[in-house]
Amino acid sequence: MGYKKPENRGLGHHLSVAPHMTASQLRRDHWTISTRCPRCHLDCWVDLSVVIRLSGPQVKLWNRWARCRRYGCPGRMVFLFTPPGEPKGVFWPMHDPPEARVKASISDDPEP
């Protein structure tokens, strides 16, 4: 089996590898990244070159939040992504579902 371009891979593949991808891999494969504040509904595009320059090429955006850029908004922006080869404007959140986060926090607690 040979190499497949990222834009020729299916959505299932992208959703399974997204939690493990670094910012440099996202930029290399031409992922579209944006942010959205759930409180004030501000949408912003993310320039991965700036993220790499400020935080390093190995930073992962999965389960990460950013402070809202709107003046006076106390909200936290969530990262959203569109994999290569998918329709532009359709975004998936870059975080685990709430029930998975609850299970992970419960499993991290040591048993008495």
C-alpha positions in Angstrom: 0.0 0.0 0.0 1.4 3.4 -1.0 1.2 6.9 0.3 -2.1 8.7 0.2 -2.3 12.4 0.1 -4.1 13.9 3.1 -6.9 15.4 1.0 -7.6 11.9 -0.4 -8.1 10.3 3.0 -11.5 9.9 4.5 -13.1 11.9 7.3 -12.9 8.9 9.7 -9.1 8.8 9.3 -8.8 12.6 10.0 -11.0 12.4 13.1 -8.9 9.5 14.5 -5.5 11.1 14.0 -6.4 14.8 14.9 -5.8 14.4 18.6 -2.2 13.3 18.0 -1.2 15.9 15.4 1.1 18.8 16.2 0.8 22.3 14.8 3.6 21.7 12.2 1.8 18.5 11.0 -1.5 20.4 10.7 0.3 23.2 8.6 2.1 20.6 6.4 -1.2 18.8 5.6 -3.1 22.1 5.0 -5.7 21.8 7.8 -7.9 24.9 8.3 -8.0 26.0 11.9 -10.3 28.6 13.5 -11.5 29.6 17.0 -14.9 30.4 18.4 -15.9 32.0 21.7 -19.1 30.3 23.0 -19.9 33.4 25.1 -19.8 36.3 22.5 -19.7 34.1 19.3 -16.5 35.7 18.0 -14.9 33.6 15.2 -11.2 34.0 14.2 -8.9 32.3 11.8 -5.8 30.7 13.2 -2.4 31.3 11.5 -0.5 28.1 12.2 2.8 29.7 11.3 2.3 32.2 14.1 1.4 29.4 16.5 4.5 27.5 15.6 6.7 30.6 15.9 5.3 31.5 19.4 4.8 28.0 20.9 7.1 25.7 18.9 6.4 23.1 16.2 5.5 20.3 18.7 2.5 22.1 20.3 -0.8 20.3 20.1 -4.0 22.2 19.9 -6.3 19.3 21.0 -8.1 20.0 24.2 -6.6 23.5 24.3 -8.4 26.8 24.9 -7.4 30.4 24.2 -8.5 33.7 25.8 -11.2 35.5 23.8 -9.8 38.3 21.7 -12.9 40.6 22.0 -12.3 43.5 24.5 -14.1 42.8 27.8 -15.3 39.3 27.0 -14.2 36.8 29.7 -14.9 33.8 27.4 -12.5 31.1 26.4 -12.2 30.3 22.7 -12.3 26.7 21.5 -10.2 25.5 18.5 -12.1 24.1 15.5 -10.7 22.3 12.5 -11.5 21.4 8.9 -9.4 18.5 7.5 -7.9 18.7 4.0 -10.2 17.6 1.3 -13.4 18.4 3.3 -15.8 21.2 2.4 -14.7 24.6 3.6 -16.8 26.1 6.3 -17.6 22.8 8.1 -15.7 22.7 11.4 -15.3 20.0 14.1 -14.3 20.9 17.6 -10.7 20.1 18.6 -11.6 18.6 22.0 -12.8 15.4 23.5 -16.6 15.1 24.1 -17.7 16.0 27.6 -18.4 12.4 28.6 -14.9 11.3 27.6 -13.4 14.1 29.7 -15.4 13.0 32.7 -14.4 9.4 32.3 -10.7 10.4 32.0 -10.8 12.5 35.1 -12.5 9.7 37.0 -10.0 7.1 35.8 -7.1 9.4 36.8 -8.2 9.4 40.5 -6.4 6.7 42.5 -8.7 4.2 44.2 -8.7 4.2 48.0 
